[in-house]
Amino acid sequence: MDSEPFSLPRAQLIDYFGEARVSEKHLADGRHVFRITEVPLPSGCSPAVTPVLLVYANPQGAPEVLVKSEIRLAGGKVPRNMTPLTVDGEPWSSFSANCQWNPGESVGLYTLRRLWRFRQPD
């Protein structure tokens, strides 16, 4: 599979985060990933930005949104429901968020809405 089916999410991510921050790779297992080097977290979180990995099993579905950094919420708490996993040999963390995928929405906005989960005190 080439990356052409991913031209729309690529363009949307570049619009939101800038071309210098977005890279992509097709993995041997068939998944396609976009790496964003710096995405802002909600105010009060530590760190203030985190690398994000979007993992697509197919171009029409919702991407899995993963974070690289160990995130602390405002007040210093560690978020609940963080699950460590490895993608392409690198450690990442998945997290739960009450955020529905809307195929008509920009994947950049969807990524930010997923990260808004960290503004909640847990």
DRENTOR-834656 format. One record per residue: x, y, z of N, C-alpha, C, O, CB in turn; residue number from 1. Coordinates in Angstrom, 2 decimals. Atoms other than C-alpha are relative to their C-alpha. Glycine has a CB too. Layout:
# DRENTOR-834656
+---------+---------+---------+---------+---------+---------+---------+---------+---------+---------+---------+---------+---------+---------+---------+------+
!     n.x !     n.y !     n.z !    ca.x !    ca.y !    ca.z !     c.x !     c.y !     c.z !     o.x !     o.y !     o.z !    cb.x !    cb.y !    cb.z ! pami !
+---------+---------+---------+---------+---------+---------+---------+---------+---------+---------+---------+---------+---------+---------+---------+------+
!       X !       Y !       Z !       X !       Y !       Z !       X !       Y !       Z !       X !       Y !       Z !       X !       Y !       Z !  NUM !
...
+---------+---------+---------+---------+---------+---------+---------+---------+---------+---------+---------+---------+---------+---------+---------+------+
This chain:
# DRENTOR-834656
+---------+---------+---------+---------+---------+---------+---------+---------+---------+---------+---------+---------+---------+---------+---------+------+
!     n.x !     n.y !     n.z !    ca.x !    ca.y !    ca.z !     c.x !     c.y !     c.z !     o.x !     o.y !     o.z !    cb.x !    cb.y !    cb.z ! pami !
+---------+---------+---------+---------+---------+---------+---------+---------+---------+---------+---------+---------+---------+---------+---------+------+
!    0.86 !   -1.18 !    0.00 !    0.00 !    0.00 !    0.00 !    0.90 !    1.24 !    0.00 !    1.83 !    1.33 !    0.80 !   -0.97 !    0.00 !    1.23 !    1 !
!   -0.77 !   -1.23 !   -0.02 !    1.38 !    3.40 !   -0.88 !   -0.68 !    1.01 !    0.92 !   -1.72 !    0.72 !    1.51 !    0.17 !    0.57 !   -1.42 !    2 !
!    0.54 !   -0.98 !   -0.94 !    0.74 !    6.57 !    1.10 !   -1.08 !    0.89 !   -0.61 !   -1.63 !    1.74 !    0.09 !    1.11 !    0.87 !    0.52 !    3 !
!    1.01 !   -0.85 !    0.63 !   -1.69 !    8.14 !   -1.42 !   -1.36 !   -0.02 !    0.70 !   -1.99 !    1.03 !    0.80 !   -0.18 !   -0.41 !   -1.43 !    4 !
!    1.27 !   -0.04 !   -0.72 !   -4.80 !    7.02 !    0.50 !    0.06 !    0.90 !    1.23 !   -0.98 !    1.26 !    1.80 !   -0.41 !   -1.40 !    0.42 !    5 !
!   -0.18 !   -0.81 !   -1.19 !   -3.36 !    9.11 !    3.34 !    0.31 !    1.46 !   -0.33 !    0.76 !    2.22 !    0.54 !    1.12 !   -0.57 !    0.85 !    6 !
!   -0.30 !   -1.38 !    0.37 !   -2.99 !   12.36 !    1.39 !   -0.88 !    1.01 !    0.73 !   -0.40 !    2.08 !    1.08 !   -0.16 !    0.18 !   -1.51 !    7 !
!    0.86 !   -0.94 !   -0.72 !   -6.01 !   13.98 !    3.09 !    0.43 !    0.16 !    1.46 !    0.62 !    1.29 !    1.90 !   -1.45 !   -0.48 !   -0.06 !    8 !
!   -0.46 !   -0.23 !   -1.38 !   -4.94 !   13.27 !    6.70 !    1.36 !    0.68 !    0.05 !    1.62 !    1.48 !    0.95 !    0.06 !   -1.33 !    0.75 !    9 !
!   -1.31 !   -0.65 !    0.03 !   -1.38 !   14.29 !    5.77 !   -0.18 !    1.52 !   -0.14 !    0.42 !    2.29 !    0.61 !    0.86 !   -0.56 !   -1.17 !   10 !
!    0.24 !   -1.43 !    0.22 !   -2.63 !   17.66 !    4.46 !   -0.64 !    0.65 !    1.22 !   -0.28 !    1.77 !    1.59 !   -0.90 !    0.20 !   -1.23 !   11 !
!    0.66 !   -0.55 !   -1.19 !   -4.88 !   18.17 !    7.50 !    0.98 !    0.16 !    1.16 !    0.94 !    1.16 !    1.86 !   -1.17 !   -0.89 !    0.42 !   12 !
!   -0.99 !   -0.08 !   -1.08 !   -2.05 !   17.44 !    9.93 !    1.00 !    1.12 !   -0.25 !    1.37 !    1.84 !    0.68 !    0.73 !   -1.33 !    0.15 !   13 !
!   -0.92 !   -1.09 !    0.33 !    0.29 !   19.81 !    8.11 !   -0.67 !    1.35 !    0.24 !   -0.03 !    2.28 !    0.73 !    0.48 !   -0.11 !   -1.46 !   14 !
!    0.73 !   -1.25 !   -0.26 !   -2.41 !   22.51 !    8.26 !   -0.03 !    0.35 !    1.49 !    0.12 !    1.51 !    1.86 !   -1.44 !   -0.11 !   -0.52 !   15 !
!    0.10 !   -0.24 !   -1.45 !   -2.72 !   22.09 !   12.05 !    1.34 !    0.18 !    0.68 !    1.49 !    1.03 !    1.55 !   -0.74 !   -1.13 !    0.65 !   16 !
!   -1.24 !    0.06 !   -0.77 !    0.84 !   21.41 !   13.11 !    1.25 !    0.47 !   -0.75 !    2.30 !    0.62 !   -0.14 !    0.22 !   -1.40 !    0.45 !   17 !
!   -1.13 !   -0.46 !    0.80 !    3.11 !   22.57 !   10.27 !    0.78 !   -1.16 !   -0.61 !    0.93 !   -2.21 !    0.00 !    0.93 !    0.84 !    0.85 !   18 !
!   -0.68 !    1.06 !    0.74 !    5.04 !   20.57 !    7.71 !    1.25 !   -0.52 !    0.71 !    1.55 !   -1.71 !    0.65 !    0.38 !    0.50 !   -1.37 !   19 !
!   -1.24 !    0.40 !   -0.68 !    8.25 !   20.53 !    9.77 !   -0.26 !   -0.94 !    1.16 !    0.65 !   -1.66 !    1.58 !    0.74 !    1.22 !    0.49 !   20 !
!    0.30 !    0.84 !   -1.17 !    6.48 !   18.73 !   12.64 !   -0.64 !   -1.34 !   -0.36 !   -0.80 !   -2.19 !    0.52 !   -0.91 !    0.74 !    0.93 !   21 !
!    0.75 !    1.21 !    0.40 !    4.73 !   15.98 !   10.62 !    0.86 !   -0.88 !   -0.90 !    1.41 !   -0.41 !   -1.90 !   -1.31 !    0.38 !   -0.73 !   22 !
!   -0.65 !    0.98 !    0.86 !    6.36 !   12.85 !    9.23 !   -0.89 !   -1.24 !   -0.04 !   -1.78 !   -1.41 !    0.80 !    1.44 !   -0.35 !    0.51 !   23 !
!    0.83 !    1.20 !    0.13 !    4.89 !    9.55 !    8.10 !    0.84 !   -1.19 !   -0.43 !    1.94 !   -1.05 !   -0.96 !   -1.14 !    0.23 !   -1.00 !   24 !
!   -0.70 !    1.23 !    0.32 !    5.85 !    5.96 !    7.59 !   -1.03 !   -1.11 !   -0.18 !   -2.02 !   -1.18 !    0.55 !    1.04 !   -0.38 !    1.11 !   25 !
!    0.82 !    1.19 !    0.16 !    4.25 !    2.80 !    6.28 !    0.72 !   -1.16 !    0.66 !    1.87 !   -1.45 !    0.32 !   -0.29 !   -0.29 !   -1.52 !   26 !
!   -0.64 !    1.07 !   -0.75 !    4.95 !   -0.10 !    8.64 !   -0.14 !   -1.35 !   -0.71 !   -1.05 !   -1.55 !   -1.51 !   -0.60 !   -0.09 !    1.40 !   27 !
!    0.00 !    1.33 !    0.62 !    5.72 !   -3.67 !    7.61 !   -1.28 !   -0.78 !    0.28 !   -1.66 !   -1.64 !   -0.52 !    1.20 !   -0.79 !    0.49 !   28 !
!    1.23 !    0.73 !   -0.35 !    2.55 !   -4.90 !    9.36 !   -1.24 !    0.56 !   -0.71 !   -2.35 !    0.10 !   -0.46 !   -0.21 !    0.04 !    1.51 !   29 !
!    1.11 !   -0.55 !    0.77 !    0.39 !   -2.80 !    7.00 !   -0.59 !    1.29 !    0.55 !   -1.36 !    1.96 !   -0.13 !   -1.07 !   -1.00 !   -0.09 !   30 !
!    0.50 !   -1.25 !   -0.57 !   -0.34 !    0.08 !    9.35 !    0.78 !    1.19 !   -0.55 !    1.91 !    1.06 !   -1.01 !    0.08 !   -0.02 !    1.54 !   31 !
!   -0.63 !   -1.25 !    0.45 !    0.44 !    3.67 !    8.41 !    0.02 !    0.94 !    1.20 !   -0.99 !    1.08 !    1.89 !   -0.78 !    0.64 !   -1.22 !   32 !
!   -0.12 !   -0.87 !   -1.17 !    1.70 !    6.12 !   11.03 !    0.43 !    1.40 !   -0.41 !    1.20 !    1.60 !   -1.35 !    0.98 !   -0.58 !    1.00 !   33 !
!   -0.43 !   -1.39 !    0.08 !    2.04 !    9.87 !   11.28 !    0.58 !    0.36 !    1.36 !   -0.03 !    0.10 !    2.39 !   -1.18 !    0.97 !   -0.41 !   34 !
!   -0.64 !   -0.48 !   -1.23 !    4.43 !   11.31 !   13.85 !   -0.07 !    1.53 !   -0.02 !    0.30 !    2.16 !   -1.01 !    1.49 !   -0.51 !    0.13 !   35 !
!    0.00 !   -1.45 !   -0.18 !    3.90 !   14.85 !   15.10 !    0.96 !    0.27 !    1.14 !    0.77 !   -0.22 !    2.26 !   -1.46 !    0.57 !    0.30 !   36 !
!   -1.07 !   -0.15 !   -0.99 !    6.96 !   16.06 !   16.96 !   -0.42 !    0.77 !    1.24 !    0.06 !    0.47 !    2.33 !    1.17 !    0.69 !   -0.62 !   37 !
!    0.44 !   -0.78 !   -1.16 !    5.22 !   18.59 !   19.22 !   -1.47 !    0.36 !   -0.14 !   -1.88 !    1.04 !   -1.08 !    0.85 !    1.29 !    0.16 !   38 !
!    1.42 !   -0.34 !   -0.05 !    1.54 !   18.82 !   20.09 !   -0.26 !    0.58 !    1.40 !    0.14 !   -0.02 !    2.40 !   -0.93 !   -1.26 !   -0.31 !   39 !
!    0.24 !   -0.59 !   -1.32 !    0.38 !   21.14 !   22.87 !   -0.99 !   -0.82 !    0.83 !   -1.97 !   -1.36 !    0.31 !   -0.53 !    1.43 !   -0.15 !   40 !
!    0.91 !    0.62 !   -0.96 !   -1.23 !   19.63 !   25.94 !   -0.80 !    1.10 !    0.69 !   -0.40 !    2.26 !    0.65 !    0.78 !   -0.87 !    1.04 !   41 !
!    0.79 !   -1.02 !   -0.70 !   -3.94 !   21.40 !   27.97 !    0.83 !    0.72 !    1.07 !    1.78 !    0.16 !    1.61 !   -1.23 !   -0.63 !    0.63 !   42 !
!   -0.67 !   -0.84 !   -0.99 !   -2.83 !   24.17 !   30.31 !    0.10 !   -0.74 !    1.34 !   -0.85 !   -1.37 !    1.79 !   -0.75 !    1.33 !    0.18 !   43 !
!   -0.23 !    0.63 !   -1.29 !   -1.34 !   22.89 !   33.55 !    0.64 !   -1.37 !   -0.09 !    1.16 !   -1.88 !    0.91 !   -1.29 !   -0.11 !    0.74 !   44 !
!   -0.62 !    1.32 !    0.17 !   -0.11 !   19.58 !   32.11 !    1.51 !    0.16 !   -0.08 !    2.04 !    1.20 !   -0.47 !   -0.54 !   -0.71 !   -1.26 !   45 !
!   -1.44 !    0.04 !    0.13 !    3.51 !   18.64 !   32.27 !    0.36 !   -1.29 !   -0.72 !   -0.09 !   -2.37 !   -0.32 !    0.70 !    0.08 !    1.41 !   46 !
!   -0.55 !   -1.18 !    0.65 !    5.20 !   18.61 !   29.85 !   -1.11 !    0.79 !   -0.71 !   -2.25 !    0.34 !   -0.79 !    1.10 !   -0.39 !   -0.99 !   47 !
!    0.98 !   -0.85 !    0.69 !    3.47 !   21.42 !   27.93 !   -0.30 !   -0.51 !   -1.41 !   -1.36 !   -0.23 !   -1.95 !    0.51 !    1.43 !   -0.07 !   48 !
!    0.18 !    0.60 !    1.33 !    3.94 !   19.56 !   24.61 !    0.46 !   -1.45 !    0.06 !    1.24 !   -1.83 !    0.93 !    0.78 !    0.80 !   -1.09 !   49 !
!   -0.41 !    1.40 !    0.08 !    4.33 !   15.92 !   23.64 !    0.07 !   -0.44 !   -1.45 !   -0.69 !    0.06 !   -2.28 !   -0.96 !   -0.89 !    0.79 !   50 !
!    0.09 !    0.65 !    1.30 !    5.20 !   13.90 !   20.56 !   -1.26 !   -0.85 !   -0.04 !   -1.68 !   -1.41 !    0.97 !    1.27 !   -0.86 !   -0.28 !   51 !
!    1.21 !    0.79 !    0.19 !    2.12 !   12.16 !   19.16 !    0.20 !   -0.90 !   -1.21 !    0.81 !   -0.50 !   -2.20 !   -1.26 !    0.91 !   -0.19 !   52 !
!    0.00 !    0.93 !    1.11 !    1.81 !    9.11 !   16.93 !   -1.43 !   -0.36 !   -0.32 !   -2.19 !   -0.77 !    0.55 !    0.84 !   -1.28 !    0.32 !   53 !
!    1.33 !    0.42 !    0.47 !   -1.33 !    8.51 !   14.87 !    0.19 !   -1.28 !   -0.79 !    0.96 !   -1.31 !   -1.75 !   -0.69 !    1.12 !   -0.87 !   54 !
!   -0.16 !    1.30 !    0.62 !   -1.68 !    4.87 !   13.87 !   -1.29 !   -0.35 !   -0.73 !   -2.36 !   -0.44 !   -0.12 !    0.35 !   -1.09 !    1.05 !   55 !
!    1.15 !    0.36 !    0.83 !   -4.01 !    3.98 !   11.00 !    0.09 !   -1.46 !   -0.41 !    1.12 !   -1.91 !   -0.92 !   -0.07 !    0.89 !   -1.26 !   56 !
!    0.11 !    1.35 !    0.53 !   -5.10 !    0.42 !   10.30 !   -0.52 !    0.06 !   -1.43 !   -0.18 !   -0.78 !   -2.26 !   -0.93 !   -0.87 !    0.90 !   57 !
!    0.47 !   -0.24 !    1.36 !   -6.92 !    1.74 !    7.21 !   -0.29 !    1.49 !   -0.15 !   -0.52 !    2.18 !    0.84 !   -1.28 !   -0.85 !   -0.32 !   58 !
!    0.11 !   -1.45 !    0.18 !   -7.30 !    5.20 !    5.64 !   -1.37 !    0.58 !    0.35 !   -1.46 !    1.78 !    0.60 !    0.31 !    0.34 !   -1.41 !   59 !
!    1.33 !   -0.52 !   -0.30 !  -11.04 !    5.50 !    6.32 !   -0.34 !   -0.01 !    1.48 !   -1.27 !    0.67 !    1.91 !   -1.01 !   -0.79 !   -0.74 !   60 !
!    0.33 !    0.13 !   -1.42 !  -10.98 !    4.60 !   10.01 !    0.65 !    1.07 !    0.85 !    1.48 !    1.85 !    0.39 !    0.41 !   -1.35 !    0.49 !   61 !
!   -0.59 !   -0.92 !   -0.97 !  -10.13 !    6.60 !   13.08 !    1.42 !   -0.46 !    0.33 !    1.66 !   -1.65 !    0.51 !   -0.87 !    0.09 !    1.28 !   62 !
!   -1.35 !    0.39 !   -0.41 !   -6.44 !    6.68 !   13.92 !    0.04 !   -0.21 !    1.51 !   -0.71 !    0.41 !    2.27 !    1.03 !    1.07 !   -0.42 !   63 !
!   -0.29 !    0.12 !   -1.42 !   -5.23 !    5.47 !   17.27 !    0.97 !    1.13 !    0.33 !    1.97 !    1.32 !   -0.37 !    0.60 !   -1.43 !    0.38 !   64 !
!   -0.84 !   -1.14 !   -0.38 !   -3.70 !    8.48 !   19.04 !    0.84 !   -0.42 !    1.21 !    0.30 !   -0.77 !    2.26 !   -0.88 !    1.28 !    0.33 !   65 !
!   -0.93 !    0.42 !   -1.05 !   -0.61 !    7.69 !   21.13 !    0.88 !    1.17 !    0.39 !    1.17 !    2.04 !   -0.43 !    0.85 !   -1.19 !   -0.47 !   66 !
!   -0.90 !   -1.04 !   -0.49 !    1.61 !    9.92 !   23.26 !    1.33 !   -0.63 !    0.40 !    1.39 !   -1.80 !    0.79 !   -0.62 !    0.77 !    1.19 !   67 !
!   -1.35 !    0.47 !   -0.33 !    5.33 !    9.60 !   23.90 !    0.38 !    0.33 !    1.43 !    0.97 !   -0.49 !    2.13 !    1.01 !    0.61 !   -0.96 !   68 !
!   -0.45 !   -0.48 !   -1.30 !    5.82 !   11.59 !   27.05 !   -0.81 !   -0.60 !    1.14 !   -1.97 !   -0.98 !    0.97 !   -0.08 !    1.52 !    0.05 !   69 !
!    0.75 !    0.34 !   -1.20 !    4.89 !   10.58 !   30.56 !   -0.67 !    1.29 !    0.45 !   -0.01 !    2.24 !    0.86 !    0.92 !   -0.61 !    1.13 !   70 !
!    0.77 !   -1.22 !   -0.23 !    2.16 !   13.10 !   31.16 !   -0.45 !    0.08 !    1.45 !   -0.85 !   -0.92 !    2.05 !   -1.22 !    0.06 !   -0.93 !   71 !
!    0.55 !   -0.32 !   -1.32 !    1.24 !   14.69 !   34.47 !   -1.10 !    1.03 !   -0.21 !   -0.93 !    1.99 !   -0.97 !    1.11 !    0.53 !    1.00 !   72 !
!    1.10 !   -0.95 !    0.07 !   -2.07 !   16.46 !   34.86 !    0.28 !    1.19 !    0.88 !    1.21 !    1.18 !    1.68 !   -1.32 !   -0.67 !    0.41 !   73 !
!   -0.10 !   -1.14 !   -0.91 !   -2.50 !   19.84 !   36.49 !   -0.12 !   -0.54 !    1.42 !   -0.99 !   -1.36 !    1.69 !   -1.10 !    1.09 !   -0.30 !   74 !
!   -0.01 !    0.52 !   -1.37 !   -1.78 !   19.22 !   40.16 !    0.95 !   -1.17 !    0.17 !    1.13 !   -1.65 !    1.29 !   -1.39 !   -0.43 !    0.39 !   75 !
!   -1.03 !    1.03 !   -0.10 !    0.83 !   16.55 !   39.34 !   -0.45 !   -1.44 !   -0.08 !    0.38 !   -2.34 !   -0.01 !    0.69 !    0.17 !    1.24 !   76 !
!    0.48 !    1.38 !    0.07 !   -1.40 !   13.48 !   39.05 !    0.37 !   -0.66 !   -1.33 !    0.46 !    0.00 !   -2.37 !   -1.52 !   -0.05 !    0.19 !   77 !
!   -0.20 !    0.81 !    1.21 !   -0.62 !   10.70 !   36.57 !   -1.39 !   -0.39 !   -0.51 !   -2.21 !   -0.87 !    0.27 !    0.90 !   -1.27 !    0.29 !   78 !
!    1.33 !    0.36 !    0.52 !   -3.61 !   10.12 !   34.24 !   -0.26 !   -1.50 !    0.15 !    0.64 !   -2.33 !    0.04 !   -0.12 !    0.40 !   -1.47 !   79 !
!    0.41 !    1.40 !   -0.04 !   -5.54 !    6.91 !   34.68 !   -0.16 !   -0.53 !   -1.42 !   -0.22 !    0.24 !   -2.38 !   -1.32 !   -0.17 !    0.80 !   80 !
!    0.28 !    0.68 !    1.27 !   -6.04 !    4.40 !   31.87 !    1.03 !    0.30 !   -1.09 !    0.68 !    0.44 !   -2.26 !   -1.36 !    0.39 !   -0.48 !   81 !
!   -1.09 !   -0.10 !    0.96 !   -2.67 !    4.90 !   30.21 !    0.58 !   -1.40 !   -0.17 !    0.84 !   -2.09 !    0.81 !    1.11 !    1.04 !    0.47 !   82 !
!   -0.49 !    1.35 !    0.28 !   -1.39 !    1.74 !   28.52 !    1.27 !    0.09 !   -0.84 !    1.24 !    0.60 !   -1.95 !   -1.07 !   -0.85 !   -0.72 !   83 !
!   -1.22 !   -0.02 !    0.80 !    2.22 !    1.35 !   27.42 !   -0.07 !   -1.03 !   -1.13 !   -0.62 !   -2.12 !   -0.96 !    1.23 !   -0.27 !    0.89 !   84 !
!   -0.11 !    0.94 !    1.12 !    2.80 !   -0.26 !   24.03 !    1.16 !    0.40 !   -0.88 !    1.72 !    1.49 !   -0.74 !   -1.32 !   -0.06 !   -0.82 !   85 !
!   -1.13 !   -0.25 !    0.88 !    5.44 !   -0.49 !   21.35 !   -0.48 !    0.03 !   -1.44 !   -1.22 !   -0.85 !   -1.89 !    1.09 !   -1.08 !    0.18 !   86 !
!    0.32 !   -0.11 !    1.42 !    5.05 !    0.68 !   17.76 !    1.32 !    0.23 !   -0.74 !    2.04 !    1.18 !   -0.46 !   -1.03 !    1.17 !   -0.29 !   87 !
!   -1.21 !   -0.10 !    0.81 !    7.87 !    0.13 !   15.28 !    1.25 !    0.10 !    0.88 !    2.19 !    0.83 !    0.58 !   -0.08 !    1.21 !   -0.93 !   88 !
!   -1.16 !    0.07 !   -0.89 !   10.26 !   -0.61 !   18.15 !    0.12 !    1.14 !    1.00 !    1.10 !    1.19 !    1.74 !    1.22 !   -0.04 !   -0.81 !   89 !
!   -0.05 !   -1.14 !   -0.92 !    9.48 !    2.58 !   20.10 !   -1.10 !   -0.08 !    1.04 !   -2.21 !   -0.51 !    0.74 !   -0.11 !    1.31 !   -0.77 !   90 !
!    1.04 !   -0.01 !   -1.04 !    7.63 !    2.94 !   23.41 !   -0.94 !    1.20 !   -0.18 !   -0.49 !    2.32 !   -0.42 !    0.64 !    0.04 !    1.40 !   91 !
!    1.05 !   -1.01 !    0.06 !    4.36 !    4.89 !   23.30 !   -1.03 !   -0.35 !    1.05 !   -0.93 !   -1.41 !    1.68 !   -0.66 !    0.09 !   -1.43 !   92 !
!    1.11 !    0.29 !   -0.93 !    1.25 !    5.10 !   25.49 !   -1.31 !    0.32 !   -0.67 !   -1.48 !    1.38 !   -1.28 !    0.15 !    0.79 !    1.32 !   93 !
!    1.37 !   -0.28 !    0.42 !   -2.37 !    4.78 !   24.54 !   -0.76 !    0.49 !    1.23 !   -0.30 !    0.32 !    2.36 !   -0.70 !   -1.27 !   -0.63 !   94 !
!    0.79 !   -0.53 !   -1.10 !   -5.06 !    6.42 !   26.64 !   -1.46 !    0.00 !   -0.40 !   -1.81 !    0.06 !   -1.58 !    0.47 !    1.42 !    0.39 !   95 !
!    1.43 !   -0.05 !    0.28 !   -8.79 !    6.41 !   26.98 !   -0.46 !    1.45 !   -0.04 !    0.06 !    2.29 !    0.70 !   -0.81 !   -0.80 !    1.06 !   96 !
!    0.57 !   -1.34 !    0.10 !  -10.79 !    9.47 !   25.97 !   -1.41 !   -0.14 !   -0.54 !   -1.67 !   -0.96 !   -1.42 !    0.87 !    0.94 !   -0.93 !   97 !
!    1.38 !    0.00 !    0.46 !  -14.48 !   10.12 !   25.49 !   -0.09 !    0.96 !   -1.18 !   -0.50 !    2.11 !   -1.02 !   -0.99 !    0.39 !    1.15 !   98 !
!   -0.10 !   -0.84 !    1.18 !  -14.08 !   11.44 !   21.96 !   -0.38 !   -0.85 !   -1.21 !    0.32 !   -1.81 !   -1.55 !    1.44 !    0.61 !   -0.15 !   99 !
!    0.46 !    0.76 !    1.16 !  -15.99 !   10.18 !   18.94 !    0.69 !    0.46 !   -1.27 !    0.94 !    1.65 !   -1.46 !   -1.52 !    0.13 !   -0.15 !  100 !
!   -0.59 !   -0.29 !    1.31 !  -14.41 !    9.98 !   15.49 !   -1.11 !    0.45 !   -0.94 !   -2.15 !   -0.20 !   -1.05 !    0.74 !   -1.24 !   -0.57 !  101 !
!    0.91 !   -0.50 !    1.02 !  -16.20 !   12.04 !   12.85 !    0.79 !    0.04 !   -1.29 !    1.68 !    0.88 !   -1.43 !   -0.58 !    1.42 !    0.38 !  102 !
!   -0.79 !    0.06 !    1.23 !  -14.92 !   11.16 !    9.36 !    0.06 !    1.33 !   -0.77 !    0.98 !    1.53 !   -1.56 !   -0.55 !   -1.06 !   -0.90 !  103 !
!   -0.02 !   -1.29 !    0.68 !  -15.79 !   14.67 !    8.12 !    0.85 !    1.05 !    0.69 !    1.04 !    2.14 !    0.17 !   -1.38 !    0.51 !   -0.12 !  104 !
!   -0.80 !   -0.94 !   -0.79 !  -13.63 !   16.32 !   10.78 !    1.48 !   -0.12 !   -0.36 !    1.94 !   -1.20 !   -0.74 !   -0.20 !   -0.25 !    1.52 !  105 !
!   -1.44 !    0.04 !    0.22 !   -9.98 !   17.23 !   10.31 !    0.66 !   -0.90 !    1.04 !    0.31 !   -0.86 !    2.22 !    0.60 !    1.43 !    0.05 !  106 !
!   -0.71 !    0.87 !   -0.93 !   -7.67 !   14.65 !   11.84 !    0.86 !    0.84 !    0.95 !    1.18 !    0.38 !    2.05 !    0.88 !   -1.01 !   -0.77 !  107 !
!   -0.72 !   -0.89 !   -0.91 !   -5.72 !   17.59 !   13.30 !   -0.86 !    0.39 !    1.18 !   -0.41 !    0.34 !    2.33 !    0.47 !    1.25 !   -0.74 !  108 !
!    0.93 !   -0.35 !   -1.07 !   -8.75 !   18.71 !   15.28 !   -0.32 !   -1.22 !    0.86 !   -0.37 !   -1.11 !    2.09 !   -1.30 !    0.59 !   -0.58 !  109 !
!    0.26 !    1.23 !   -0.75 !   -9.54 !   15.11 !   16.27 !    1.16 !   -0.29 !    0.96 !    0.93 !   -0.68 !    2.11 !   -0.21 !   -1.19 !   -0.97 !  110 !
!   -1.17 !    0.23 !   -0.85 !   -5.98 !   14.76 !   17.62 !   -0.03 !    0.91 !    1.23 !    0.19 !    0.46 !    2.36 !    1.30 !    0.22 !   -0.79 !  111 !
!    0.07 !   -0.95 !   -1.13 !   -6.35 !   17.89 !   19.75 !   -1.15 !   -0.34 !    0.94 !   -1.00 !   -0.26 !    2.16 !   -0.16 !    1.44 !   -0.52 !  112 !
!    1.13 !    0.36 !   -0.86 !   -9.78 !   16.80 !   20.99 !    0.33 !   -1.22 !    0.85 !   -0.09 !   -1.28 !    2.01 !   -1.26 !   -0.28 !   -0.84 !  113 !
!   -0.42 !    1.16 !   -0.80 !   -8.31 !   13.46 !   22.09 !    0.91 !    0.43 !    1.15 !    0.78 !   -0.07 !    2.27 !    0.73 !   -1.04 !   -0.90 !  114 !
!   -0.93 !   -0.45 !   -1.04 !   -5.56 !   15.26 !   24.01 !   -0.68 !    0.87 !    1.05 !   -0.16 !    1.01 !    2.16 !    1.14 !    0.76 !   -0.62 !  115 !
!    0.74 !   -0.78 !   -0.99 !   -8.12 !   17.50 !   25.72 !   -0.41 !   -0.86 !    1.17 !   -0.76 !   -0.34 !    2.23 !   -1.23 !    0.65 !   -0.64 !  116 !
!    0.30 !    0.93 !   -1.09 !   -8.81 !   14.41 !   27.81 !    0.87 !    0.30 !    1.22 !    0.45 !    0.07 !    2.36 !    0.21 !   -1.45 !   -0.46 !  117 !
!   -0.93 !   -0.26 !   -1.10 !   -5.81 !   15.48 !   29.89 !   -0.30 !    1.28 !    0.77 !    0.39 !    1.58 !    1.74 !    1.39 !    0.06 !   -0.54 !  118 !
!    0.39 !   -1.18 !   -0.78 !   -7.51 !   18.69 !   31.04 !   -0.89 !   -0.40 !    1.17 !   -1.12 !    0.41 !    2.07 !   -0.72 !    1.04 !   -0.89 !  119 !
!    0.86 !    0.50 !   -1.06 !   -9.75 !   16.57 !   33.27 !    0.85 !   -0.44 !    1.19 !    1.91 !   -1.03 !    0.99 !   -0.89 !   -1.16 !   -0.50 !  120 !
!   -0.85 !    0.27 !   -1.16 !   -8.48 !   16.12 !   36.83 !    0.22 !   -1.48 !    0.33 !    1.07 !   -1.81 !    1.16 !   -0.58 !    0.66 !    1.18 !  121 !
!   -0.10 !    1.45 !   -0.27 !   -8.91 !   12.30 !   36.80 !   -0.38 !   -0.25 !    1.44 !   -0.37 !   -1.39 !    1.89 !    1.43 !   -0.55 !   -0.29 !  122 !
+---------+---------+---------+---------+---------+---------+---------+---------+---------+---------+---------+---------+---------+---------+---------+------+
